[in-house]
């Protein structure tokens, strides 16, 4: 997979929707319905989301620092893995 330089901006947008959840995974359906649904008809946008998620998961960045979130890096990575599974289906 080529290096995706702009993954942080995409991931910030996806994680912002989880900011008020104790467990980010609880926001999965809301993110799918409100943030991503309108973009899924565009195969290039779906691919961009998946590539950004893969880049985030492969990074050593503390993902909780992207939006200064209170959730742990581990819980945000779990959310992104779940989101990637739904997008790949």
C-alpha positions in Angstrom: 0.0 0.0 0.0 1.4 3.4 -0.9 2.0 5.9 1.9 -1.0 8.1 2.5 0.2 11.5 3.6 -3.2 13.0 4.4 -4.6 10.2 6.6 -4.6 12.3 9.8 -7.2 14.8 8.5 -9.5 11.9 7.4 -9.1 10.1 10.7 -9.7 13.3 12.7 -13.1 13.6 11.0 -14.0 10.0 11.7 -12.8 10.1 15.3 -14.5 13.4 16.0 -17.9 11.6 15.9 -16.7 9.4 18.8 -15.6 12.3 21.0 -18.5 12.1 23.4 -18.6 8.3 23.7 -17.0 6.5 26.6 -16.4 3.6 24.2 -15.7 4.8 20.6 -17.1 1.5 19.2 -20.5 2.7 20.4 -20.4 5.4 17.7 -19.8 3.0 14.9 -23.4 2.9 13.5 -23.7 6.7 13.8 -20.4 7.2 11.9 -21.5 4.8 9.2 -25.0 6.5 8.9 -24.1 10.1 9.3 -20.5 10.5 8.2 -19.8 7.8 5.7 -23.1 6.8 4.1 -23.2 9.6 1.6 -19.7 8.8 0.4 -20.0 5.0 0.0 -21.5 5.3 -3.5 -18.2 6.7 -4.6 -15.8 3.8 -4.8 -12.8 6.1 -4.7 -14.0 7.7 -1.4 -14.5 4.2 0.2 -10.9 3.3 -0.9 -9.7 6.6 0.6 -11.3 5.9 3.9 -9.9 2.3 4.0 -6.4 3.5 3.1 -6.5 6.3 5.8 -7.7 3.8 8.4 -4.9 1.4 7.4 -2.3 4.2 7.6 -3.6 5.2 11.0 -3.5 1.6 12.3 0.0 1.1 11.0 1.3 4.4 12.5 2.9 4.7 15.9 1.0 7.9 16.6 -1.2 8.1 19.7 -4.5 8.5 17.9 -6.1 10.0 21.0 -4.0 13.1 20.4 -5.4 13.8 17.0 -8.5 15.4 18.5 -7.2 15.6 22.0 -9.7 12.9 23.0 -10.2 11.3 26.4 -10.5 7.8 24.9 -7.4 5.6 24.8 -5.4 5.0 21.7 -6.3 1.3 22.0 -10.0 2.0 22.0 -9.8 4.3 19.0 -7.8 1.7 17.1 -10.4 -0.9 17.9 -13.1 1.5 16.6 -11.1 2.0 13.4 -10.6 -1.7 12.9 -14.4 -2.3 13.2 -15.0 0.6 10.8 -12.6 -0.9 8.3 -14.3 -4.2 8.5 -17.7 -2.6 7.6 -16.2 -0.6 4.8 -14.5 -3.7 3.3 -17.7 -5.7 3.3 
